[in-house]
Amino acid sequence: MELRIRRIKEGNLSKELFDCFNRYQEVTRVFRARGGKWVIKDAVFTEEWGENEKEELVRCLANTLQTRGIIYGAFDGERLVGFFSLESKRFGSQNQYVELSSLHVDYDYRGRGIGRKLFDCACSCAGNLKAKKIYISSHSAVETQVFYKKMGCVEATEFHPDSLAKEPCDCQLEYTLTQRPGSYMSLYMCLGMPIGMVFGKTVFNNLALGMCLGIALGMLFGVSLETAGKNRAKESKPENQAAGTEQCDRAAVPQPVVEGGTTHQPDNWDSNVGGIL
């Protein structure tokens, strides 16, 4: 398998792109919220995309691109074997979220780490959109929740009412993005180099010495900024309720969706409504 991950733009998006994509899933057990707890419920059904579902998928993805969202696909040669879509609009009490609106891997290609590669790519894209968290209205199948738990996702601290209404069976999750290591440090090292060279030339008459001093000071300044940013993230708490989110009053840190775990999600034990994504 020669796997390549590349961006899908409007000119590349068509129903034909998904002609060979096998979205097949045998579901036997799902998570449901009941009495403030996550409970595993027997639910035997299969999910598979036909022509109508693929047409609806393309319409949804086209809307993602038209609203400046991002789509990446994993390709084996020219065959699409996985993809994700990330919406550009930020929301939440601190505008901290962007939504991972879909992430799928072809049935024949599962278990090869493609989902993790796509998720990592989505995290990088979300960081570029200046988001602090990714929001996921996730399929409630047990195996799907196992995947998101491995990725480090937990129940969302704020629920998006539109997602709850559209997909009441889904588990509302979030993933906290971390500052990419060395980003500030690299930036200020690069800025410090020319400044240090000028300083070294004018003060010490030594370009090399000035360059070394500039890099060292840039490194120290970058590390201090990263440390301060991490401390602020730990201390920050939502203060205001923004339109379009339902903030949960939590006594503890959110946890992954696990059987018997607590949840603030509304009861959906008898719900069987859902969309294709």
Protein Blocks (a to p, Z undefined) as FASTA:
>chain_A
ZZddddddfklgcfklmmmpccddddfbdcddeehiacdddddddddddfklmmmmmmmm
mmmmmnopacddddehjacfbdcdddfbdcdjkopaccdfbdcddfklgonlmmmmmmmm
mmmmmmmnopabdcddddfbfklmmmmmmnopacdfbdcfklmmmmmmbccdddddddde
hklmmmmmmmmmmmmmmmmmmmnopaklmmmmmmmmmmmmmmmmmmmmmmmmmmpccfbd
cehiacdddfbdcddddehiacfbdcfklgccdcfZZ
